[in-house]
Amino acid sequence: MSWIWEKSATWRKLVAVTKQSPAAMATFTVAMFVVPYALGKVVMSGTNPQAESDLERQLRSRATLEHKVPQISVLKHAHPSLRF
């Protein structure tokens, strides 16, 4: 990271501000998580415009009994607190 410190005055200012202010550090941290997450959601929705729940509903409606049975048998052997 020393190369960015040497080359970018903006980075040096950012480091100085976040070093002095816990609120600025929290804002920067939240931004570094939220911005990539939001960008990823936008890209995924752009490349797969069909909602996942719609696709899942469509696939479940076309599933045959042999594909539905394993789900039922798993629930029978599940812990009592996980049963419906």
Helices and strands as residue ranges (DSSP letters): H 2-7, H 9-20, H 22-47, H 52-62, H 65-76, G 80-82
